[in-house]
Amino acid sequence: MRTYDAIEKVSQVIIKDGICEAILVKGSIGRGDDDEFSDVDMYIVVTNENRESFLERRLEYLGNYLPLIYAEQVNFVAEQIVAIYNNGLHFDLYTVTADTMPHTDKAKIIYDPSGKFADYAAELKTVTKEELADCFNDSLYNFVEADGAYRRMNYPWASRIMDNSIAESAKLLRYLYDKDYAYLGLKKINEVIPEEQFIWLTEASANLNKEGFSKANGYIIKILEFVIGNMEDDVKCLFNLKFFEWMKVNLNTTLFT
């Protein structure tokens, strides 16, 4: 796949320069659930002494694969180049030291001659009960927010708000089947939840438009109802169920009319 071709060509030139201590790849490749459509999250581990030299040459290293059509410097979890190649591949190049390497996901070790990361262990970002409750309550809150946009006939804005409800309810749905990676939400959710529930999400998304809001909103409520029926009691007790019951009665009567 093009991802592995890019990993090999970019890492080879970096290794040849002798400028890094280790190279790891995270994201879907690190987890082992990547496919031909995956992007690359490559972490280059450098010493503090080599850091500036490496930062100056990042675009040169990335160009060893194919020409870039987009490149932007950001600092999200680390100093990073967000790059897109002319074949459409998305490649994120992170610069870290051994001490600043985040352990929030599984990793595939590409280069580690001194064994610095032989004992690397991922500290998975487990979704807390409180965060799940926020997802549930925010899904409902968005109905009220979107109602104003809908009544003003600003349907694109209403769609954008309700899209947040789909994303939040998807995280809850995923938690039922994939607790460790519930935080990924909609990412590859079609591979981890039953087809019936995936159809609910698909139909909700497909109907976020002027004519389809009633159908879309019904599917979101259906998802939340399923979540309530299958969620552990110690999580469900944190849900605003009174708000949910109110929503079922008032949707398409008080709201979205």
C-alpha positions as CSV (number, residue, x, y, z in Angstrom):
1,M,0.0,0.0,0.0
2,R,1.1,3.6,-0.6
3,T,1.2,4.2,3.2
4,Y,4.0,1.7,3.6
5,D,5.9,2.9,0.6
6,A,5.8,6.4,2.0
7,I,6.9,5.2,5.5
8,E,9.8,3.4,4.0
9,K,11.0,6.2,1.7
10,V,10.7,8.9,4.3
11,S,12.2,6.9,7.2
12,Q,15.1,5.7,5.0
13,V,16.4,9.1,4.3
14,I,16.0,10.2,7.9
15,I,17.9,7.1,9.1
16,K,20.6,7.6,6.6
17,D,21.2,11.1,7.9
18,G,21.8,9.7,11.4
19,I,19.7,12.4,12.8
20,C,17.1,10.5,14.8
21,E,17.1,8.0,17.7
22,A,13.9,6.2,16.8
23,I,10.9,6.2,14.4
24,L,7.4,5.0,15.4
25,V,4.1,5.1,13.5
26,K,0.9,5.5,15.4
27,G,-2.8,5.9,14.4
28,S,-4.5,3.0,12.5
29,I,-1.2,1.6,11.4
30,G,0.1,1.5,14.9
31,R,-3.1,-0.2,16.0
32,G,-2.9,-2.7,13.1
33,D,-6.4,-1.8,11.7
34,D,-5.2,0.3,8.7
35,D,-6.3,-0.1,5.2
36,E,-5.5,1.4,1.8
37,F,-7.3,4.6,2.8
38,S,-5.4,5.2,6.0
39,D,-3.1,8.1,6.6
40,V,0.3,8.1,8.3
41,D,1.2,9.3,11.8
42,M,5.0,9.1,12.0
43,Y,6.8,10.2,15.1
44,I,10.5,11.0,14.8
45,V,12.4,10.8,18.1
46,V,15.4,13.2,18.2
47,T,17.8,14.5,20.9
48,N,17.5,18.1,22.0
49,E,20.8,18.7,20.2
50,N,19.5,17.5,16.9
51,R,16.0,18.9,17.2
52,E,16.5,22.2,15.3
53,S,18.5,20.5,12.5
54,F,15.7,18.0,12.0
55,L,13.0,20.7,12.1
56,E,14.7,22.6,9.3
57,R,14.9,19.5,7.0
58,R,11.4,18.1,7.5
59,L,10.0,19.1,4.1
60,E,13.1,17.7,2.5
61,Y,12.6,14.4,4.2
62,L,9.0,14.3,3.3
63,G,9.8,15.0,-0.3
64,N,11.8,11.8,-0.6
65,Y,8.5,10.0,-1.3
66,L,6.5,12.2,-3.7
67,P,6.0,15.9,-4.4
68,L,3.8,17.6,-1.8
69,I,0.8,19.7,-2.7
70,Y,0.1,20.9,0.8
71,A,2.2,21.3,4.0
72,E,1.4,23.2,7.2
73,Q,3.3,23.5,10.4
74,V,1.1,23.0,13.5
75,N,1.7,22.1,17.2
76,F,-1.1,19.8,18.3
77,V,0.4,17.0,20.4
78,A,3.9,17.9,19.2
79,E,5.7,20.0,16.6
80,Q,4.1,18.6,13.4
81,I,4.0,18.9,9.6
82,V,0.6,18.1,8.2
83,A,1.3,17.1,4.6
84,I,-0.6,15.9,1.6
85,Y,1.1,14.3,-1.4
86,N,0.1,14.6,-5.0
87,N,-1.4,11.1,-4.9
88,G,-3.7,12.2,-2.1
89,L,-1.9,10.6,0.8
90,H,-2.2,12.4,4.1
91,F,1.1,12.2,6.1
92,D,1.6,13.7,9.6
93,L,5.2,14.0,10.7
94,Y,5.7,14.6,14.4
95,T,9.0,15.7,16.1
96,V,9.5,14.5,19.7
97,T,12.2,13.5,22.1
98,A,12.3,10.3,24.1
99,D,10.9,12.2,27.1
100,T,8.1,13.9,25.2
101,M,6.8,10.9,23.2
102,P,3.1,10.6,23.9
103,H,1.9,7.1,24.9
104,T,-1.8,7.6,24.1
105,D,-2.0,5.0,21.4
106,K,-0.4,1.8,20.2
107,A,2.7,2.2,18.0
108,K,4.5,0.3,15.3
109,I,8.3,0.6,15.7
110,I,10.1,1.3,12.4
111,Y,13.5,2.1,13.8
112,D,14.9,1.8,17.3
113,P,18.5,0.6,17.2
114,S,19.2,1.2,20.9
115,G,15.9,-0.3,22.1
116,K,14.7,2.9,23.7
117,F,11.1,1.9,23.0
118,A,11.4,-1.9,23.5
119,D,9.0,-1.6,26.5
120,Y,6.7,0.9,24.9
121,A,3.2,0.5,26.2
122,A,0.1,2.4,25.1
123,E,-1.9,4.3,27.7
124,L,-5.2,4.1,26.1
125,K,-7.5,7.2,26.4
126,T,-10.4,5.5,28.1
127,V,-13.7,7.4,27.9
128,T,-14.9,8.2,31.4
129,K,-18.5,7.8,32.7
130,E,-18.7,11.6,33.0
131,E,-17.6,12.0,29.4
132,L,-20.2,9.5,28.2
133,A,-22.9,11.4,30.1
134,D,-21.7,14.6,28.5
135,C,-22.0,12.9,25.1
136,F,-25.6,11.9,25.9
137,N,-26.7,15.3,27.3
138,D,-24.9,17.3,24.5
139,S,-26.7,15.2,21.9
140,L,-30.0,16.4,23.3
141,Y,-28.9,20.0,23.8
142,N,-28.0,20.2,20.1
143,F,-31.6,19.6,19.2
144,V,-32.6,22.8,21.0
145,E,-29.7,24.7,19.5
146,A,-30.5,23.5,16.0
147,D,-34.2,24.4,16.4
148,G,-33.4,28.1,16.3
149,A,-31.4,27.7,13.0
150,Y,-34.2,25.5,11.6
151,R,-36.9,28.1,12.4
152,R,-34.8,30.8,10.8
153,M,-34.6,28.6,7.7
154,N,-30.8,28.5,8.1
155,Y,-30.8,24.8,7.2
156,P,-27.0,24.5,6.6
157,W,-26.4,25.7,10.2
158,A,-29.0,23.4,11.6
159,S,-27.4,20.5,9.7
160,R,-24.0,21.4,11.2
161,I,-25.3,21.5,14.7
162,M,-27.2,18.2,14.4
163,D,-24.1,16.6,12.9
164,N,-22.6,17.1,16.4
165,S,-25.4,15.1,17.8
166,I,-24.7,12.3,15.4
167,A,-21.0,12.3,16.4
168,E,-21.7,12.3,20.1
169,S,-24.3,9.6,19.9
170,A,-21.9,7.5,17.7
171,K,-19.4,7.7,20.5
172,L,-21.9,6.3,22.9
173,L,-22.9,3.6,20.4
174,R,-19.3,2.6,19.9
175,Y,-18.7,2.4,23.6
176,L,-21.2,-0.5,23.8
177,Y,-19.0,-2.6,21.4
178,D,-15.5,-1.1,21.5
179,K,-14.8,0.5,24.9
180,D,-11.1,0.9,24.5
181,Y,-11.5,3.0,21.3
182,A,-14.8,4.7,22.0
183,Y,-13.0,8.0,21.8
184,L,-12.5,7.4,18.1
185,G,-16.2,7.9,17.6
186,L,-17.2,7.6,13.9
187,K,-13.8,6.5,12.6
188,K,-14.2,3.1,11.0
189,I,-17.3,2.6,13.2
190,N,-18.8,0.5,10.4
191,E,-16.3,-2.2,11.2
192,V,-17.1,-2.4,14.9
193,I,-20.8,-2.0,15.4
194,P,-23.6,-4.2,13.9
195,E,-25.0,-3.3,10.5
196,E,-28.4,-2.4,11.8
197,Q,-27.0,0.3,14.1
198,F,-24.6,1.5,11.4
199,I,-27.7,2.0,9.1
200,W,-29.2,4.3,11.8
201,L,-26.1,6.5,11.7
202,T,-26.0,6.4,7.9
203,E,-29.7,7.4,7.6
204,A,-29.3,10.1,10.2
205,S,-26.4,11.7,8.3
206,A,-28.1,11.3,4.9
207,N,-31.1,13.2,6.0
208,L,-29.5,16.3,7.5
209,N,-31.3,18.6,5.1
210,K,-34.5,20.8,4.9
211,E,-36.7,17.9,3.9
212,G,-35.1,15.2,6.0
213,F,-34.6,16.6,9.5
214,S,-37.6,14.8,10.9
215,K,-36.2,11.5,9.7
216,A,-32.7,12.3,10.8
217,N,-33.8,13.4,14.2
218,G,-35.8,10.3,14.6
219,Y,-32.8,8.1,14.0
220,I,-30.7,10.0,16.5
221,I,-33.4,9.5,19.1
222,K,-33.5,5.8,18.2
223,I,-29.8,5.5,18.7
224,L,-30.0,7.2,22.1
225,E,-32.9,5.0,23.1
226,F,-30.8,1.9,22.2
227,V,-27.9,3.3,24.2
228,I,-30.1,3.8,27.2
229,G,-31.3,0.2,27.0
230,N,-27.9,-1.3,26.7
231,M,-25.6,1.0,28.8
232,E,-24.3,0.0,32.3
233,D,-26.4,1.3,35.1
234,D,-23.5,3.3,36.7
235,V,-23.2,5.2,33.5
236,K,-26.9,5.5,32.6
237,C,-27.6,7.0,36.0
238,L,-25.6,10.1,34.9
239,F,-27.7,10.6,31.8
240,N,-30.3,13.4,31.8
241,L,-33.2,11.0,31.2
242,K,-35.8,13.6,32.1
243,F,-34.5,15.8,29.2
244,F,-34.6,12.7,26.9
245,E,-38.3,12.0,27.7
246,W,-39.1,15.7,27.2
247,M,-37.3,15.6,23.9
248,K,-39.3,12.6,22.6
249,V,-42.5,14.3,23.4
250,N,-41.6,17.7,22.0
251,L,-39.5,16.9,18.9
252,N,-41.6,17.8,15.9
253,T,-44.3,19.4,18.1
254,T,-42.4,22.1,20.0
255,L,-39.1,21.8,18.3
256,F,-38.5,21.6,14.5
257,T,-41.9,22.8,13.5
